Amino acid sequence: MPDTTDRRILRQLLADPDQPPALLAERAGVTSATLWRRIEKMRATGIIAGQEARIDWRKLGYEVEVSLRFTLDKTNPRAFDEFTAAAREVPEVIEIQTFLGSVDFRLSVIARDMAHWQEIYRERILTLPHVEASDALMLVSTIKNSAELPL
């Protein structure tokens, strides 16, 4: 388990992942050597699983984001695997999640505009296998999108 020093490092890393290591160490109240050792230890134990780029899809021309919820026909024992494989093949699907309950899957789909969304929906989404029911929610605005944890 991370101690208070690890938690300070994680808070600073989450607040500004692009800051130089020397500034990160200073803000976390540790030396650069201590920072390096602790980050390597947290990577080795899986607490830090990696670093990723956060891409603003809108700045790349994708103006529409839709969250699709699916309930599958579970009479086929391969339904989950086949649905997952087919959904992975849709380039505009940027996230796939599974759930317990009445909804089995949630897909996040991006599109350039409404015409592009209709094309994706008709040609790729409606052809996904084993769908019993689906529901679409179009993103209007994002109020909070944070990776920060209560550390």
CNS distance restraints for C-alpha pairs under 8 A (distance, minus, plus):
assign (resid   2 and name CA) (resid   6 and name CA) 5.29 0.50 0.50
assign (resid   2 and name CA) (resid   7 and name CA) 6.35 0.50 0.50
assign (resid   3 and name CA) (resid   7 and name CA) 6.23 0.50 0.50
assign (resid   4 and name CA) (resid   8 and name CA) 6.21 0.50 0.50
assign (resid   5 and name CA) (resid   9 and name CA) 6.31 0.50 0.50
assign (resid   5 and name CA) (resid  28 and name CA) 7.40 0.50 0.50
assign (resid   6 and name CA) (resid  10 and name CA) 6.13 0.50 0.50
assign (resid   6 and name CA) (resid  38 and name CA) 6.83 0.50 0.50
assign (resid   7 and name CA) (resid  11 and name CA) 6.06 0.50 0.50
assign (resid   7 and name CA) (resid 151 and name CA) 5.65 0.50 0.50
assign (resid   8 and name CA) (resid  12 and name CA) 6.26 0.50 0.50
assign (resid   8 and name CA) (resid  28 and name CA) 5.33 0.50 0.50
assign (resid   8 and name CA) (resid 151 and name CA) 7.69 0.50 0.50
assign (resid   9 and name CA) (resid  13 and name CA) 6.05 0.50 0.50
assign (resid   9 and name CA) (resid  24 and name CA) 7.39 0.50 0.50
assign (resid   9 and name CA) (resid  25 and name CA) 7.51 0.50 0.50
assign (resid   9 and name CA) (resid  28 and name CA) 5.18 0.50 0.50
assign (resid   9 and name CA) (resid  35 and name CA) 7.48 0.50 0.50
assign (resid  10 and name CA) (resid  14 and name CA) 6.01 0.50 0.50
assign (resid  10 and name CA) (resid 151 and name CA) 7.70 0.50 0.50
assign (resid  11 and name CA) (resid  15 and name CA) 6.08 0.50 0.50
assign (resid  11 and name CA) (resid 148 and name CA) 7.37 0.50 0.50
assign (resid  11 and name CA) (resid 149 and name CA) 7.82 0.50 0.50
assign (resid  11 and name CA) (resid 151 and name CA) 6.62 0.50 0.50
assign (resid  12 and name CA) (resid  16 and name CA) 6.28 0.50 0.50
assign (resid  12 and name CA) (resid  17 and name CA) 7.66 0.50 0.50
assign (resid  12 and name CA) (resid  24 and name CA) 6.46 0.50 0.50
assign (resid  12 and name CA) (resid  27 and name CA) 6.88 0.50 0.50
assign (resid  12 and name CA) (resid  28 and name CA) 6.47 0.50 0.50
assign (resid  13 and name CA) (resid  17 and name CA) 4.80 0.50 0.50
assign (resid  13 and name CA) (resid  19 and name CA) 7.94 0.50 0.50
assign (resid  13 and name CA) (resid  24 and name CA) 7.07 0.50 0.50
assign (resid  14 and name CA) (resid 147 and name CA) 7.05 0.50 0.50
assign (resid  14 and name CA) (resid 148 and name CA) 6.00 0.50 0.50
assign (resid  15 and name CA) (resid 148 and name CA) 7.39 0.50 0.50
assign (resid  19 and name CA) (resid  23 and name CA) 6.48 0.50 0.50
assign (resid  19 and name CA) (resid  24 and name CA) 6.27 0.50 0.50
assign (resid  20 and name CA) (resid  24 and name CA) 6.24 0.50 0.50
assign (resid  21 and name CA) (resid  25 and name CA) 6.04 0.50 0.50
assign (resid  21 and name CA) (resid  32 and name CA) 6.93 0.50 0.50
assign (resid  21 and name CA) (resid  35 and name CA) 7.93 0.50 0.50
assign (resid  22 and name CA) (resid  26 and name CA) 6.22 0.50 0.50
assign (resid  22 and name CA) (resid  32 and name CA) 5.90 0.50 0.50
assign (resid  23 and name CA) (resid  27 and name CA) 6.07 0.50 0.50
assign (resid  24 and name CA) (resid  28 and name CA) 6.05 0.50 0.50
assign (resid  25 and name CA) (resid  29 and name CA) 6.02 0.50 0.50
assign (resid  25 and name CA) (resid  30 and name CA) 5.14 0.50 0.50
assign (resid  25 and name CA) (resid  31 and name CA) 5.70 0.50 0.50
assign (resid  25 and name CA) (resid  32 and name CA) 5.43 0.50 0.50
assign (resid  25 and name CA) (resid  35 and name CA) 5.75 0.50 0.50
assign (resid  26 and name CA) (resid  30 and name CA) 6.09 0.50 0.50
assign (resid  26 and name CA) (resid  31 and name CA) 7.01 0.50 0.50
assign (resid  26 and name CA) (resid  32 and name CA) 7.95 0.50 0.50
assign (resid  30 and name CA) (resid  34 and name CA) 6.09 0.50 0.50
assign (resid  30 and name CA) (resid  35 and name CA) 6.25 0.50 0.50
assign (resid  31 and name CA) (resid  35 and name CA) 6.12 0.50 0.50
assign (resid  32 and name CA) (resid  36 and name CA) 6.15 0.50 0.50
assign (resid  33 and name CA) (resid  37 and name CA) 6.25 0.50 0.50
assign (resid  34 and name CA) (resid  38 and name CA) 6.05 0.50 0.50
assign (resid  35 and name CA) (resid  39 and name CA) 6.06 0.50 0.50
assign (resid  36 and name CA) (resid  40 and name CA) 6.11 0.50 0.50
assign (resid  37 and name CA) (resid  41 and name CA) 6.14 0.50 0.50
assign (resid  38 and name CA) (resid  42 and name CA) 6.13 0.50 0.50
assign (resid  39 and name CA) (resid  43 and name CA) 6.13 0.50 0.50
assign (resid  39 and name CA) (resid  48 and name CA) 7.67 0.50 0.50
assign (resid  40 and name CA) (resid  44 and name CA) 6.11 0.50 0.50
assign (resid  41 and name CA) (resid  45 and name CA) 6.22 0.50 0.50
assign (resid  42 and name CA) (resid  46 and name CA) 6.05 0.50 0.50
assign (resid  42 and name CA) (resid  47 and name CA) 5.02 0.50 0.50
assign (resid  42 and name CA) (resid  48 and name CA) 5.49 0.50 0.50
assign (resid  43 and name CA) (resid  47 and name CA) 5.93 0.50 0.50
assign (resid  43 and name CA) (resid  48 and name CA) 4.69 0.50 0.50
assign (resid  43 and name CA) (resid  49 and name CA) 6.13 0.50 0.50
assign (resid  43 and name CA) (resid  50 and name CA) 7.48 0.50 0.50
assign (resid  44 and name CA) (resid  48 and name CA) 7.99 0.50 0.50
assign (resid  56 and name CA) (resid  60 and name CA) 7.04 0.50 0.50
assign (resid  57 and name CA) (resid  61 and name CA) 6.63 0.50 0.50
assign (resid  57 and name CA) (resid  62 and name CA) 5.39 0.50 0.50
assign (resid  57 and name CA) (resid  63 and name CA) 7.56 0.50 0.50
assign (resid  57 and name CA) (resid 110 and name CA) 7.97 0.50 0.50
assign (resid  58 and name CA) (resid  62 and name CA) 4.66 0.50 0.50
assign (resid  58 and name CA) (resid  63 and name CA) 5.23 0.50 0.50
assign (resid  61 and name CA) (resid 112 and name CA) 5.65 0.50 0.50
assign (resid  62 and name CA) (resid 110 and name CA) 6.19 0.50 0.50
assign (resid  62 and name CA) (resid 111 and name CA) 5.14 0.50 0.50
assign (resid  62 and name CA) (resid 112 and name CA) 3.95 0.50 0.50
assign (resid  62 and name CA) (resid 113 and name CA) 6.83 0.50 0.50
assign (resid  63 and name CA) (resid 110 and name CA) 7.52 0.50 0.50
assign (resid  63 and name CA) (resid 111 and name CA) 6.36 0.50 0.50
assign (resid  63 and name CA) (resid 112 and name CA) 5.21 0.50 0.50
assign (resid  63 and name CA) (resid 113 and name CA) 5.72 0.50 0.50
assign (resid  64 and name CA) (resid 110 and name CA) 5.60 0.50 0.50
assign (resid  64 and name CA) (resid 111 and name CA) 5.03 0.50 0.50
assign (resid  64 and name CA) (resid 112 and name CA) 6.12 0.50 0.50
assign (resid  64 and name CA) (resid 113 and name CA) 5.72 0.50 0.50
assign (resid  64 and name CA) (resid 114 and name CA) 6.96 0.50 0.50
assign (resid  64 and name CA) (resid 117 and name CA) 7.35 0.50 0.50
assign (resid  64 and name CA) (resid 138 and name CA) 7.59 0.50 0.50
assign (resid  64 and name CA) (resid 139 and name CA) 7.36 0.50 0.50
assign (resid  65 and name CA) (resid 108 and name CA) 6.95 0.50 0.50
assign (resid  65 and name CA) (resid 109 and name CA) 5.65 0.50 0.50
assign (resid  65 and name CA) (resid 110 and name CA) 4.49 0.50 0.50
assign (resid  65 and name CA) (resid 111 and name CA) 6.43 0.50 0.50
assign (resid  65 and name CA) (resid 138 and name CA) 6.10 0.50 0.50
assign (resid  65 and name CA) (resid 139 and name CA) 5.50 0.50 0.50
assign (resid  66 and name CA) (resid 108 and name CA) 5.83 0.50 0.50
assign (resid  66 and name CA) (resid 109 and name CA) 5.22 0.50 0.50
assign (resid  66 and name CA) (resid 110 and name CA) 6.45 0.50 0.50
assign (resid  66 and name CA) (resid 136 and name CA) 6.59 0.50 0.50
assign (resid  66 and name CA) (resid 137 and name CA) 5.61 0.50 0.50
assign (resid  66 and name CA) (resid 138 and name CA) 4.38 0.50 0.50
assign (resid  66 and name CA) (resid 139 and name CA) 5.76 0.50 0.50
assign (resid  67 and name CA) (resid 106 and name CA) 6.68 0.50 0.50
assign (resid  67 and name CA) (resid 107 and name CA) 5.73 0.50 0.50
assign (resid  67 and name CA) (resid 108 and name CA) 4.67 0.50 0.50
assign (resid  67 and name CA) (resid 109 and name CA) 6.38 0.50 0.50
assign (resid  67 and name CA) (resid 136 and name CA) 5.79 0.50 0.50
assign (resid  67 and name CA) (resid 137 and name CA) 5.03 0.50 0.50
assign (resid  67 and name CA) (resid 138 and name CA) 6.22 0.50 0.50
assign (resid  67 and name CA) (resid 139 and name CA) 7.24 0.50 0.50
assign (resid  68 and name CA) (resid 106 and name CA) 5.44 0.50 0.50
assign (resid  68 and name CA) (resid 107 and name CA) 5.11 0.50 0.50
assign (resid  68 and name CA) (resid 108 and name CA) 6.43 0.50 0.50
assign (resid  68 and name CA) (resid 109 and name CA) 7.63 0.50 0.50
assign (resid  68 and name CA) (resid 134 and name CA) 6.86 0.50 0.50
assign (resid  68 and name CA) (resid 135 and name CA) 5.67 0.50 0.50
assign (resid  68 and name CA) (resid 136 and name CA) 4.50 0.50 0.50
assign (resid  68 and name CA) (resid 137 and name CA) 6.27 0.50 0.50
assign (resid  69 and name CA) (resid 103 and name CA) 6.36 0.50 0.50
assign (resid  69 and name CA) (resid 104 and name CA) 7.51 0.50 0.50
assign (resid  69 and name CA) (resid 105 and name CA) 5.74 0.50 0.50
assign (resid  69 and name CA) (resid 106 and name CA) 4.49 0.50 0.50
assign (resid  69 and name CA) (resid 107 and name CA) 6.59 0.50 0.50
assign (resid  69 and name CA) (resid 134 and name CA) 5.43 0.50 0.50
assign (resid  69 and name CA) (resid 135 and name CA) 5.10 0.50 0.50
assign (resid  69 and name CA) (resid 136 and name CA) 6.38 0.50 0.50
assign (resid  70 and name CA) (resid 103 and name CA) 5.77 0.50 0.50
assign (resid  70 and name CA) (resid 104 and name CA) 5.80 0.50 0.50
assign (resid  70 and name CA) (resid 105 and name CA) 5.12 0.50 0.50
assign (resid  70 and name CA) (resid 106 and name CA) 6.31 0.50 0.50
assign (resid  70 and name CA) (resid 131 and name CA) 6.63 0.50 0.50
assign (resid  70 and name CA) (resid 132 and name CA) 7.50 0.50 0.50
assign (resid  70 and name CA) (resid 133 and name CA) 5.78 0.50 0.50
assign (resid  70 and name CA) (resid 134 and name CA) 4.40 0.50 0.50
assign (resid  70 and name CA) (resid 135 and name CA) 6.61 0.50 0.50
assign (resid  71 and name CA) (resid 102 and name CA) 6.66 0.50 0.50
assign (resid  71 and name CA) (resid 103 and name CA) 5.00 0.50 0.50
assign (resid  71 and name CA) (resid 104 and name CA) 5.01 0.50 0.50
assign (resid  71 and name CA) (resid 105 and name CA) 6.76 0.50 0.50
assign (resid  71 and name CA) (resid 131 and name CA) 6.19 0.50 0.50
assign (resid  71 and name CA) (resid 132 and name CA) 5.58 0.50 0.50
assign (resid  71 and name CA) (resid 133 and name CA) 5.09 0.50 0.50
assign (resid  71 and name CA) (resid 134 and name CA) 6.24 0.50 0.50
assign (resid  72 and name CA) (resid  79 and name CA) 7.05 0.50 0.50
assign (resid  72 and name CA) (resid  80 and name CA) 7.59 0.50 0.50
assign (resid  72 and name CA) (resid 104 and name CA) 6.52 0.50 0.50
assign (resid  72 and name CA) (resid 130 and name CA) 5.47 0.50 0.50
assign (resid  72 and name CA) (resid 131 and name CA) 4.55 0.50 0.50
assign (resid  72 and name CA) (resid 132 and name CA) 4.87 0.50 0.50
assign (resid  72 and name CA) (resid 133 and name CA) 6.80 0.50 0.50
assign (resid  73 and name CA) (resid  79 and name CA) 7.05 0.50 0.50
assign (resid  73 and name CA) (resid 130 and name CA) 5.28 0.50 0.50
assign (resid  73 and name CA) (resid 131 and name CA) 5.88 0.50 0.50
assign (resid  73 and name CA) (resid 132 and name CA) 4.97 0.50 0.50
assign (resid  74 and name CA) (resid  79 and name CA) 6.28 0.50 0.50
assign (resid  74 and name CA) (resid 130 and name CA) 7.72 0.50 0.50
assign (resid  75 and name CA) (resid  79 and name CA) 7.84 0.50 0.50
assign (resid  76 and name CA) (resid 130 and name CA) 7.86 0.50 0.50
assign (resid  78 and name CA) (resid  82 and name CA) 5.95 0.50 0.50
assign (resid  79 and name CA) (resid  83 and name CA) 5.91 0.50 0.50
assign (resid  79 and name CA) (resid 129 and name CA) 7.35 0.50 0.50
assign (resid  79 and name CA) (resid 130 and name CA) 5.77 0.50 0.50
assign (resid  80 and name CA) (resid  84 and name CA) 6.03 0.50 0.50
assign (resid  81 and name CA) (resid  85 and name CA) 6.13 0.50 0.50
assign (resid  82 and name CA) (resid  86 and name CA) 6.17 0.50 0.50
assign (resid  82 and name CA) (resid 129 and name CA) 6.80 0.50 0.50
assign (resid  83 and name CA) (resid  87 and name CA) 6.05 0.50 0.50
assign (resid  83 and name CA) (resid 128 and name CA) 6.25 0.50 0.50
assign (resid  83 and name CA) (resid 129 and name CA) 5.47 0.50 0.50
assign (resid  83 and name CA) (resid 130 and name CA) 6.72 0.50 0.50
assign (resid  84 and name CA) (resid  88 and name CA) 6.14 0.50 0.50
assign (resid  85 and name CA) (resid  89 and name CA) 6.71 0.50 0.50
assign (resid  86 and name CA) (resid  90 and name CA) 7.17 0.50 0.50
assign (resid  86 and name CA) (resid 128 and name CA) 6.21 0.50 0.50
assign (resid  86 and name CA) (resid 129 and name CA) 7.41 0.50 0.50
assign (resid  87 and name CA) (resid  93 and name CA) 7.12 0.50 0.50
assign (resid  87 and name CA) (resid  96 and name CA) 7.84 0.50 0.50
assign (resid  87 and name CA) (resid 125 and name CA) 7.96 0.50 0.50
assign (resid  87 and name CA) (resid 128 and name CA) 6.84 0.50 0.50
assign (resid  88 and name CA) (resid  93 and name CA) 7.13 0.50 0.50
assign (resid  90 and name CA) (resid 124 and name CA) 6.74 0.50 0.50
assign (resid  92 and name CA) (resid 109 and name CA) 5.44 0.50 0.50
assign (resid  92 and name CA) (resid 110 and name CA) 5.40 0.50 0.50
assign (resid  92 and name CA) (resid 111 and name CA) 6.79 0.50 0.50
assign (resid  92 and name CA) (resid 120 and name CA) 7.92 0.50 0.50
assign (resid  93 and name CA) (resid 107 and name CA) 6.46 0.50 0.50
assign (resid  93 and name CA) (resid 108 and name CA) 5.68 0.50 0.50
assign (resid  93 and name CA) (resid 109 and name CA) 4.43 0.50 0.50
assign (resid  93 and name CA) (resid 110 and name CA) 6.65 0.50 0.50
assign (resid  94 and name CA) (resid 107 and name CA) 7.51 0.50 0.50
assign (resid  94 and name CA) (resid 108 and name CA) 5.65 0.50 0.50
assign (resid  94 and name CA) (resid 109 and name CA) 5.92 0.50 0.50
assign (resid  94 and name CA) (resid 110 and name CA) 7.18 0.50 0.50
assign (resid  95 and name CA) (resid 106 and name CA) 7.92 0.50 0.50
assign (resid  95 and name CA) (resid 107 and name CA) 5.57 0.50 0.50
assign (resid  95 and name CA) (resid 108 and name CA) 5.02 0.50 0.50
assign (resid  95 and name CA) (resid 109 and name CA) 7.39 0.50 0.50
assign (resid  96 and name CA) (resid 105 and name CA) 7.01 0.50 0.50
assign (resid  96 and name CA) (resid 106 and name CA) 5.85 0.50 0.50
assign (resid  96 and name CA) (resid 107 and name CA) 4.70 0.50 0.50
assign (resid  96 and name CA) (resid 108 and name CA) 6.70 0.50 0.50
assign (resid  97 and name CA) (resid 105 and name CA) 5.52 0.50 0.50
assign (resid  97 and name CA) (resid 106 and name CA) 5.11 0.50 0.50
assign (resid  97 and name CA) (resid 107 and name CA) 6.48 0.50 0.50
assign (resid  98 and name CA) (resid 104 and name CA) 5.53 0.50 0.50
assign (resid  98 and name CA) (resid 105 and name CA) 4.42 0.50 0.50
assign (resid  98 and name CA) (resid 106 and name CA) 6.38 0.50 0.50
assign (resid  99 and name CA) (resid 103 and name CA) 6.20 0.50 0.50
assign (resid  99 and name CA) (resid 104 and name CA) 5.02 0.50 0.50
assign (resid  99 and name CA) (resid 105 and name CA) 5.99 0.50 0.50
assign (resid  99 and name CA) (resid 106 and name CA) 7.86 0.50 0.50
assign (resid 100 and name CA) (resid 104 and name CA) 6.34 0.50 0.50
assign (resid 110 and name CA) (resid 117 and name CA) 7.61 0.50 0.50
assign (resid 111 and name CA) (resid 116 and name CA) 5.69 0.50 0.50
assign (resid 111 and name CA) (resid 117 and name CA) 5.21 0.50 0.50
assign (resid 111 and name CA) (resid 120 and name CA) 7.81 0.50 0.50
assign (resid 112 and name CA) (resid 116 and name CA) 5.86 0.50 0.50
assign (resid 112 and name CA) (resid 117 and name CA) 7.26 0.50 0.50
assign (resid 113 and name CA) (resid 117 and name CA) 6.19 0.50 0.50
assign (resid 114 and name CA) (resid 118 and name CA) 6.13 0.50 0.50
assign (resid 115 and name CA) (resid 119 and name CA) 6.36 0.50 0.50
assign (resid 116 and name CA) (resid 120 and name CA) 6.22 0.50 0.50
assign (resid 117 and name CA) (resid 121 and name CA) 5.99 0.50 0.50
assign (resid 118 and name CA) (resid 122 and name CA) 5.99 0.50 0.50
assign (resid 119 and name CA) (resid 123 and name CA) 5.84 0.50 0.50
assign (resid 119 and name CA) (resid 124 and name CA) 7.84 0.50 0.50
assign (resid 120 and name CA) (resid 124 and name CA) 5.30 0.50 0.50
assign (resid 120 and name CA) (resid 125 and name CA) 6.42 0.50 0.50
assign (resid 121 and name CA) (resid 125 and name CA) 4.68 0.50 0.50
assign (resid 121 and name CA) (resid 126 and name CA) 6.01 0.50 0.50
assign (resid 122 and name CA) (resid 126 and name CA) 5.53 0.50 0.50
assign (resid 122 and name CA) (resid 127 and name CA) 7.67 0.50 0.50
assign (resid 123 and name CA) (resid 127 and name CA) 6.63 0.50 0.50
assign (resid 124 and name CA) (resid 128 and name CA) 6.73 0.50 0.50
